[in-house]
Structures are given as C-alpha cells and as structure tokens.
Amino acid sequence: MSLVRIIRQMMTGMLARRGLGRRAIIALLPFVLVVSQPAAAAPYILVDLDSGRILEEKDGLTPWYPASVTKLMTSYVTFEAMAAGELTMRSAVIVSQNALNEPPSKMGFRVGTEITVENALKMVLVKSANDIAVALGEAVSGTEAKFVSRMNKTAQRLGMTGTRFRNPNGLPARGQTTNARDMAVLTQAILKRFPEHGDLFKITAIKAGKKVLRSYNPLLTRYRGATGMKTGFICSSGFNMVATAKRGNKHLIAVVFGAPSSQERAEEAARLLNKGFRAFGLKGRKNVSKFKARGLTTEPVDLRPQICSQEARSKRYKRLETYKMGEGKSLLSKNVLVSTAPIVVRTGNAIKTIAANLRNAPTPVPRPNIVLTSLPSPIAADASGSAATPGDVAADEVDTGDGDGDKEQLMAKATPGGIPLPISRPAFSKAGSVPANSVVDERTLEDAL
C-alpha cells in the first residue's frame, strides 16, 4: 500500500471520528491527497552534444510540462521548412486574430501586422512571444493545428518518444508533455543539423522601437562558453531550462526541469555544465538515443501548489534576495562576459510567399540556339509592410514567470512604423479600458517563458 493511500485512510478515519458525514469526507479527500503528495523531484540530464553520450542524469524520462522550451521544436520545424524551400528568412509572417488571442508573454502586434520569419524567430526565442510562435506556425503550415501535427510527426521522427505537443508556444494544455531526455535529443538535432542558425539562440536582447527586451537566460551573459538555448515557465512546470555551452572541443547540453526559481534553474544548469567540463569522460556512457521512454506517457505532476501559491512566491523572493545581496554563492560570473547590445527587430520588410518561392526558383537555362544577353534580375523584396496606425495594441497584467513570478503591467503602444513599444501602464484608467489596479487571475495569463 502506498504512503499516499495510508495517509488518505488515516485522514478519512480521523474526519469520520470528528462526526463529518460521508459526503463531506469525500469532498475533502482531494485536498487530503494534494497535501499528502510530496513535491516532485526536479529532473535533469547532461549530454555531450557531439557524441550523444549521457554524462549525468536524474529522472530524465519523467513526464514534464515543457512550457516555453516547446519553442525549440517550433524553431526546428521552421528550420526544416526553410531547408525544404517552403519559405525563407524574409518570408512573411502575418499576425492573425488567433495568434493575437494568445496570453502573455507576447509582442501584441495588431491583426494583419507583417514581420519576417527571421524577426519572428528572434521574438520567439528572446522575448518568448506566444503570439508570434502561433503566427510563425501558421506561416509555415497554414494553420496552428497543422503546424502542431507537424511538430508531433517531427518529434516521432527524432525519437522523442515521451513528447506530445498541443500548441507551438508551451502554454498550459492537457496532454502536452515531454521529458529532459527528449529535449536533449531535440537540442542536439538543432545544433547538428542547422548550425547556421545557432546564433539565434545566443541573442541576449532584442530592440523593438525604443524598448529593449532581454533574454531570460542569464547564462548567455554570465557563463563562459554559453551558446544557448531556451528557458520556460508555467506554474504547473516550475522553472525549466535547456542550456548549451562549449569550451575547447567539448560542447555540452544541460536540461533542467522544475526548479523553484529562475535563479536556481540557472545555477543548476551551471552546476551540471561545470561538472561536465571538469570530469569529461565518454567511456562506458550510455548514448541518449538508446535511453528513451517506452509505452504510454502519463500526465505530469502539477507543480502549481509548490510554485505559484503565495507561500511559494514569498520563499522564492527571499531566496532571490540572497543572490542579489551577494549572500548566495552563485556559479555565474559577476561580470557580463559578452556583448549585450540588442538586435533590432521590426515589422514589415517581408517578401510575400509567392515572391519568395519565385526568388528561390532555379535560374532559367537558355534554350539551345538562343542567345540571352542577360538574365532577369531577382524579384525585389516587398518592403511595403502593413504599418499600423498609432494607438493602443494590448493591455495586460502579466505574471512574468521567468521574471521571477513578479507581476508587472505592460501596455504595447504602436508607433506609426508598426513597432510595439511595451511601456508601463499609466496610474489612471480611461473609460472602457482595463482598470489600472485590476487583478487578473494568473491561471488565465500564465506566461510560457
């Protein structure tokens, strides 16, 4: 008999002795079960990228909610589509109503706004923009549903046996699950098959208009040799991270799931990477391709009570303060090790799909006996872009997730050039707008950062 069942029976007997009726006891049993369940252990895995050998692992096959590390697969499928000639970095991604409906983290572009695939990828990987992840999927496959189907087929082809996707951004969805091992496999596939896109995962900040949006991955600026990749957070998953780093001829992948804070997930990733660089040995190590989940995948443990309760938030803030005050011993450098100059992103300047396909078509070959003095020049890029008019694009109260769970108010303001400028919401509210001091249920605005 399991410990949970024993505790449950003890609690049932105690409640009965207190005179509670059968219906009241049944109503209380779910709460008894939640209280009696221990916190899930945080899974992790450390893999040598080049050989695929596992250097260290704990619960690497345990089902887990991926949160925004889902966007690694969104990127991979986009890279495959470009390699197949379906689109280019300058192809158009157009924001649909379906994309705009996604909760934060988001860019908040109005419906019809056009951006390039390249800028969309930067927004997805740095800002972790949920709306742009959906828009990118629609640009690749036509609809979000078709793109998600493509994500799952790709996962199967890569041998990610414990992974099922339900959306392109990692926001909460029943049945959306992965494990640390599968994310290491995906990361290895990205960097080995598409090394030309590796720099996208190193970007430390992007600039939209006058607003600088920085990556939630502190290893990029404070861990020597860091090369990527992606962070993730929803209340149910805790703080997730896929991190890569290269020193000399050693290139490592560290996957950390379910950390209690953004600082602690970075510290755990740094600990694993440090250990891998110090004690690097491949002899006798199992290959990640041979270590995989088998059978049906179960729903992951929900960490919401341990991560997003008021008590959990208070503890997290206290632990983070110790690092900020220098009392917590950090494995990250105190100094910024790389340039943090932001990469400019903007709307417009995309080539329409038909023009992109024509531009990628083979150069016409002259017929025999016909002399061509010159060949037609490539089609010029359509830079007309759908510039938005000034006005409010979106107003949300955001549970920032990777921003350590603090709540902040953002308003995306559109400029004549169509670039959103997220700024602090004014202390007053206009008629018909969301009150400045309104409280939004965090469950409806979970951030998949």
N, C-alpha and C positions, 0 to 999 in steps of 0.2 A: 504494500500500500504506500502511495506517495506521501511525502511530508505535507503537501498542499491538502490532500484528501483528509489526512489525520487532523490537521488544524481545522479544516472545514467542519468535520464531525464534532470536534470538541466545542467549537463556537456554536454549532447548532444546538448541542445539548445544553450549553450554558444559557442560550437565549430562551430555550424551552422552559428551563427551570425558573427563569425570570417571569414566566407567565405569558410570553408572547405567543400569539396564535400561529398556526401553520402558514397562513398567507403572509403574515408579517415576516416570518423567518425566511420564507422563500424570496421575498422582496429584498432582504438584506444579504442573502448569500452571495450575489455578485460582488458586493463591496468587501465581504469577508475574503473572497478569493483573490481580489486585487491586492488587498493589504497583505495577504499571506505569501504572495508571489515575490521571490527575490528579484532584485534588479538584474537584468540580463548582462552577461559579461560582454565586454567590447571586443569584437573580432578584429584580427589584423593579419596581414601577410606581407612578407618581404621577399621580392623575387629579383633575380638577376635578369635584366631585360634581354641581353644578348643570347643567353643560353636557355632561359626559361626555368632555371633551377630555383627551387624554393629554399631560401636561406633561413627563414623563420616563419612560423605560422601558429595562430591560435584561433580555433573555431572558424577557419577560413571558408567552410561550406555552410555555415549557419545562415539561414534566410534573413535578409535585412531590407528595410526600405531604403532605396538608393538615394532619394532626394535629388539634388541637382547634379550629382555625378552621372545621372541619366544623360546629361547634355554631352558627355563624351561619346555616347552612341549616336546622338543627334549629329554631332560633328563628323563621326566616322562615315555614317550613311551619306552625308553631304559630300565628303571627300570622294567616296565611291562614285557618286553620281557625276561629279566633275571629271573623274578619271574615265568614265564611260562616255563623256562628251554630251551629257544631258544638259549641262549648264556650265557657266564659268564663274570666276570670282566677281565678274562685273555684271552677271545676270541680275534681273530684278527680283527683289523680294517685296511683295506688296502686303501691307498690314490689312487684314480682314477684320470684320466685326468679331469673328470667332477668336482671333488672336488677341484683340484688344480686351476681350472679356476676361482674360486670364488675370488672376490677382498678382500683387507684387511678389517678388521684385520684378519691375517692368520698366520699359522706356516710356510708355504712354503715348506713342505716336497716334495721331488720328487715323481713322479708317481711310485707306487709299494712299497713305504715305508710302513712297517707294524708296528703298535702300538697296545697296548692292549685297550680294552674297558675302563678300569679304567683310563689309561693315557689320552685317548681321552676325557673322561668326564671332567677331570681336565683342559685340554687345552680349552675346550669349555666354561667352567664356569668361569675360571680365566682370560685367555687371550682373551676369546670371539672369538675363532678362527673359522671363517666362513668356511674355507676349511675342517676343522676336523668335524664340525657339519654335513656337507654333507656326508663325508666319514662314519661317525657314522651311519647316516640314511641308507646309502647303506649297511652297515654291518648288520643292524637289519632287513631290509626288502628287500634287493636285489637291489632296485633302489631308487633313490631320489623320483620319482613320487609315488611309492608305499608307501614309508615312510610318505610323506605328506598326502596321503589319510588316512593312519593310524592315523596321528596327528588329522585330522579333525573328524574322527569317534570317537576318544577318547574325543575330545572337546565336541561333541554332547552327549556322554555318561555321561560326567561330568556335563552337564547342562550349558556349556559355549555358550549360545545362540547368543551372539554378536561377536563370534570369527570365523574367517576363515583364514587358513594358506595357503600360496603358496610356501613356502620353509622352510628348517629346521633352518635357521640362522637369519631371520628377515631383510635381505637386502631388499631394495625397490622393491615392486611388487604390481601392481594394484589388488585390491580386498583382500589384506592381511590386516586384521583389527581385533581389539579386543576392550575391554574396561577395565576400572580399576576393576570393579566388577568381571569380568571373570578371571582376573589374580589373584585376591584374592582367588577365588574358586580353581584355579589350585594349588596355593601355599599351601592352606590348604590340598588338596589331596596329594601332595608330602610328606608333613611332617607327616601327619596322617597315610598314607598307607605305606610309606617307610622311617620310622625314622632311619633305619640302614644306609641310605645313606645321612643323614642330614649333616654329617661332610664335605661332598664335597662342600657344599655351604658356609662353614666357611673359606675355604682356602684363605689366604691373598696373597700368592705368589707361583709361581712355578719356577723351575730352569731347563732350557734346556741347557745342556753343561755348559758354563760359564755365560750365560745370565740369569738374574733374571727378570721375568715378573710378575708385581704386579697387584693385583685386582684393578679395577676402583671404587670399593665401599669403601669409607673412613669410613663408619660406622663400618665395620668389625674390624678396629683397634682403632677407636676413639669414639665409642658409647657403653656405658656399657650394656652388655647383648645381643649385636648383635649376631644373629645366621645365617644370610644370607641376600639376596638371589641372585639377578641379576640386573645389570644395562643395559641400552640400549640407543642407539642414532643413528638416521639418521637425515638429515636436515629436512625432512618432519614431523618428530615426535617431535623434540626437545629432551630434556634430560629426559629419563624415568628411573624409579627405582621401584623395588619390594624389600622391606626391611622387615626383621623379627627380633624381639628381645624378650628376655624372662627375666623377673625379678620376683623372687619368683615363685608363681603359675600362673602368668599372662604371656601369650605368644601372642604377637600381630603381625598383618600383616599390613604394610602400603604400599599402591601403589600410586605412584606419576607419572603423565604423563605431558609432555610438558613444563618442567622447562626450563628457558632460559640459564642455565649453569649447569655444573656438580656439582659445589659447592652448587648452590641454590636447586637442587633436593635433595641433601643430607641434607641440612638444613630443607627443607620442610618435609622430611621423619622423621627427628629427632623431629621436632615440633609436628607432629602427634603422634609419639610414646610417647613423653613426656606427651602430653595431655591425652593419653590413660592410661598411668601408674598412673597419678595423679588423674584423675576423672573416675576411672574404675567402671562402673555400667551396668549391663546387663538387669535390669528390664525394660520392655517395648520396648526393642530394637528389630528391625526387623532382621530376620535371612537372611544371604546373599543368601541362597538357594531360598528364596521367592522373591528376588529382582533381576529381570533379564530382559534382552532386549527381546522385542517381535516384530514380523514382520520382514520385510526385513531390512538388515543392509546397511546403506548408506556409501559411500566413506568418509573417514575422511577429515577434513580440513588440507590442506597442509601448514605447518609452515615454509617452506623454506625461504620465504622473511623475516620473523621475526627472523630466526635463523642463516641463512648462508649468508646473504648479508654482504658486507664489513662493513656497519654501525653497523649491529647487532654484528659482531665479535669484533669490536672496543669497543662497550659498554660492551660486556662480559669480555673482557680482563681488562677493567678498574674496573669492579665490583670485579673480582677475585683478583686484586691487593690490594683492600681494605682489603680483608680477609688475604692475605699473609702478609700485613704490620700490621695486628692486629687491624685495624680500624673498620672492620666489626665484629659485635658481633656474634660469632659462638656458636651454641649449641653443637658442638662436642668438645671432650676433647683436650687440647693442647698436652697431653701426649699419647703415644701409650700404650694401655691397655692390649694387648695380644701379644703373640709371633708372630713375622713377619718372622721367619725362613722359607725359601722357601721349598716346597715339590719338590723333584727331579722327573722329567718326562723324559722318554727316548723312543727311538724306539726299535722295536724288542721285544723279550721275550713274545710273544703271543702264545697261543695254537690254532692250526688250528681248524676250525669249527667241522670237523668230530671227531677229538681227544677230543674236548671239550664235544661233545654230548656223546661220549663213556665214558668219565670220570664221567659224571653226571648220567650215567645209573645205575639202581639198582644193588646192589651186587648180583651176581649169587647165587641161592639157590641150595644146593646139591640135587641130585635125591635120592629117597628112596633106602636104602640098599647099597648106595655107600658112602664110607668114603673119604673125601678130607682132606689131611693133612694140606693144606694151600690154600688160595685163591690167585689169581693173584694180584700182586700189581698194583696200578693205573698207567695209561699211563703217562710217564714223559712229562713234558712240553717241547714243541718245542721252544727252545730259539735261533734257528738259525738266525731269523730276517733277513730282506733284508737290509744289511748295505750299505749305499750309499758311493760312492767314493767321494773324495774331489772335490769341485767345487761350482760354484755359483748356487743356487737353484732359487732365485727370486730376482728381484729388483723393488721396487715400491716406489712411493711417496705417502705417506699415509696421508689423512685427519683423524687425530686420534680420532675425535669425543669425546669420553669420556676423552680424554686428553685435554679437553677444546677447541677443534677445532684448535689447533696449527697444522701446517704441519711439519712433520718430515720425513726424508728419512731413510729407512731401507733396509738392504740387508741381506738376510738369507744365511749364509755360512754353507755348510755341512762339517762335520768332518768325519774322517774315520769310526766312530761309527754310522753315520747316523743321528746325532742330529743337528738341525739347530741352528746357533748362530747368531741371529739378531744383526748387528753392524751398526754403522754409515757409510753411503756411502762415499767413498773417494772423495776428491775435484776434482779429474780428472775423465775422462771417457775414456774407451778403445774403440777401433774401433768396431763398430757393437753393442755396448751397449747403454743403455739409457743415454743421456747426463746428467751430474750431476746436471745442473741447469734447466733441462726441467720442464715445468709446465704441470701438468695433470689435466684435468677437474675434479673437485671434484664430479661431478654427476656420473662419471664412476667409482669412487673409494670411494663411501660412506661407512663409517665404521658403521657396525651394532653392536656397542659395548654395 
